[in-house]
Amino acid sequence: MIKLEHVYKRFNTQQEPAVADVSFEVHPGETLVLLGTSGSGKTTTLRMINRLVTPDSGQIYVNGRAVQEQHPETLRRSIGYVLQDNGLFPHYTVAENIGVVPALLEWDKARIADRTDTLMEKLHLPPAQYRDAYPAQLSGGQQQRVGLARALAADPPVLLMDEPFGALDPVTRASVRREFQALDELQNKTVVIVTHDVQEAFELGTRIGLMDSGRLQQLGTPAELLFTPANDFVRAFFREHHLLLELKALTLADIKAYLPPTAEDDSYQAHVLPGTTSCWDALQAAMNTEGVLSVDFSTEVFTMDSKSLMTALSSRKHEASNKQ
Amino acid sequence: MESQQSFFDFIQQQSGKLLEQTLQHIGLTFISLLIAVLIGVPLGILISRKRGLAAPVLGMAGVLQTIPSIALLGFMIPLLGIGPKPAIVALFLYALLPIIRNTYTGIKEVDPAMTAAATGMGMSRRQLLYRIQLPLAMPVLLAGIRTATVINVGVATLAAYIAAGGLGEFIFGGIALNNTHMILAGAIPAALLAILFDGLLSLLQRVQLRKARMPLYALPLLLLLLSSFYLLPAATGGRLLAGFTPEFMGRRDGYLGLKHVYGLRLRTVVINDMIMYKAAYEKKLDLISGSSTDGRVKAFDLVVLDDDKHIFPPYYAAPIVRQATLDQYPELAPALNRLSGMINDSIMTELNYRVDYLKQDPAAVARDFLAAKGLWQPPKDGSKGVVRIGSKIFGDGYILANMYKMLVEGYTDLQAVTKTGLGGTRICFDALVNGQIDLYPEYTGTGLLVILQEPQAVIDSLISDPQKVYAHVQRAFAARYGIRWLPPIGFNNTYALMMRRQQASELHIKKISDLKDAER
């Protein structure tokens, strides 16, 4: 869907390249997170995909076609774009902001109004109340939701998000993020998200690309980055949050082998989790159900509690380090 | 209350002229503003895109802004003549800087996140400009237009100097004629216009906060409407075009006398005396009101028409001094009197020619003259006190003030300070009465007609005899103001009508009466 080949970019004012020899591919329907500290080149990489920045060398393909060969305005109208501090136009109402791209695509008014209302409802912004409001009258979380709705308005197959939750306080951030994950509009969309927040990357990303000094240090699933780091930088980057990230990176299926066998007579628990649940979510669920859970691995059902989960985790880790 | 009453009387009497001048003023302001917006806004947009051009363009506009307005008007004359054209161009140049700068600043200060968002959404550069940058820059842009409007309302008063009309005709006429009502009749409407337009534009600015697109259309319409007020002065009257100073236009011994005594019906425009001679020389004007000893009469080869019906009263120059100063320094009067009878008309014209046209330093010209007459002495120590010598802004004044300074410092122990360039009669005389200066050279005719403003009967009984006029002003000034007229210097700087020598001989005009035939 999106493909970068040996992309290189250096800004005139700087000595070091902002992006050096970056190549990766984002598959249709996948969410790729570009993770890194500020100045790592992740935003520049993102902006080269919709041609806000022109690479010095290398090729970028969207939908199988090189972006340089596409008309920039047409290209951008087919790509949803969410900015960090939401980038809403202060002199446009909420409805006008959301309708920007459809208007550029010259949809008729009724269709735009219809689409705008649908998106506002899905994002919990009652249209009657907020349609004619101006961005300044909304809270930060609401503004970010409008920004998201604007990016989704023309139903683009590709979505680029630059620190989409970066300007929000931690509480609002978690709730907007949860809403984002639950949004049906995002099904089947190819998404590239730029963030510096490690937890966010692990929560949202199908795969994560960790960048530093303009180079892609490692690209892989959260678990790959965590358990088979490609170099010292990658290892050091996750050290601080390692346990938390492990819990988020590993699903119950990953640790199934280390869970204690379930006794025959154990009662089947009312709360059943699918095997694809992350260990983190399973721990949270365990807290709400007085410690005991059933896990449905489709072939068999396990019963476990938080203690057996942690034991399984540490024996998995032990085995992994013995292998090395 | 009496003066209140008569001010409104004046307004009532002159309401036709006031309305005409106000409309001209509005027209001048907004035609130039419209052109400045049409050129300044695109220029501002251009330099916001090509940042390399920003410094030179803003620099150029800034330099234009610093040129003194009267000088800028002067530069325009050889290029565009006199009348509305140079005035509009000059006003346009003044309005340009605030408009370019605010357009540029407004666009430059649009949050880069906005531009990135708009571009990222897929807006073209044109869409970005019209939908995002201009609406967001609009408050700053409108502030620039407000500034330019207020500047233009002010500078447009100077249009009266170059025959373009406007409220300046009343203001400068009033200053020259010592007529407070006339000054106020020009100044108050001008101030009201500035306040009114500033208020209207600030209203527009506030409206735009809610809906940014409206002023984009409203503004050009408003400008067009207001520009249409400027109706070019209807060209009626004879073949000869006369340019008179505001002062001359309002005086009995000026334009009014030409109308009543000579019965002339001239096509006239109001113009500043500094520009008048050059305009006559460059054939923009045919007839001008000048002063007979002006150096430019010689420089521009003009001829003075003979005043065969004697409407111009004698204007003999003499120093007028505060009696208090004379009492304090008895040696002052003899020093000043050394110049008495030394300068006749042709000498004064020659001296003025050297200053006005050959651009020699008035102090050097004064010194050369005194030295040639054997009057120059090196300054003494100047320890006894300070005498302040004033002068009007015309050539005579500078030279005479310098001569008096040298005489005072050469023959007494006083130190002399010159305060030249005190504007017209009114400013100079007020400064003298209020003790800001101690003396300045004045003309007998001015004293009689402008300062004393004697009843017509008194004037008629005196005017034909220079001696009687001098005696009258000497007596009246001493009694009313405590100011003494010292003996006259010698020359008579009277009003005169003048023409280009060539045109006068072609039309066989020698005296003012001859104009009547030429008019037909």
Chai-1 contact restraints between the chains, C-beta under 6 A:
chainA,res_idxA,chainB,res_idxB,connection_type,confidence,min_distance_angstrom,max_distance_angstrom,comment,restraint_id
A,N50,B,G120,contact,1.0,0.0,6.0,A-B,restraint_1
A,L52,B,G120,contact,1.0,0.0,6.0,A-B,restraint_2
A,E73,B,G122,contact,1.0,0.0,6.0,A-B,restraint_3
A,E73,B,S124,contact,1.0,0.0,6.0,A-B,restraint_4
A,R76,B,G120,contact,1.0,0.0,6.0,A-B,restraint_5
A,R76,B,G122,contact,1.0,0.0,6.0,A-B,restraint_6
A,R77,B,G122,contact,1.0,0.0,6.0,A-B,restraint_7
A,Y81,B,G120,contact,1.0,0.0,6.0,A-B,restraint_8
A,L83,B,A113,contact,1.0,0.0,6.0,A-B,restraint_9
A,L83,B,A117,contact,1.0,0.0,6.0,A-B,restraint_10
A,D85,B,A113,contact,1.0,0.0,6.0,A-B,restraint_11
A,G87,B,A113,contact,1.0,0.0,6.0,A-B,restraint_12
A,G87,B,A117,contact,1.0,0.0,6.0,A-B,restraint_13
A,H91,B,P135,contact,1.0,0.0,6.0,A-B,restraint_14
A,H91,B,A212,contact,1.0,0.0,6.0,A-B,restraint_15
A,V100,B,M121,contact,1.0,0.0,6.0,A-B,restraint_16
A,V101,B,M121,contact,1.0,0.0,6.0,A-B,restraint_17
A,L104,B,G122,contact,1.0,0.0,6.0,A-B,restraint_18
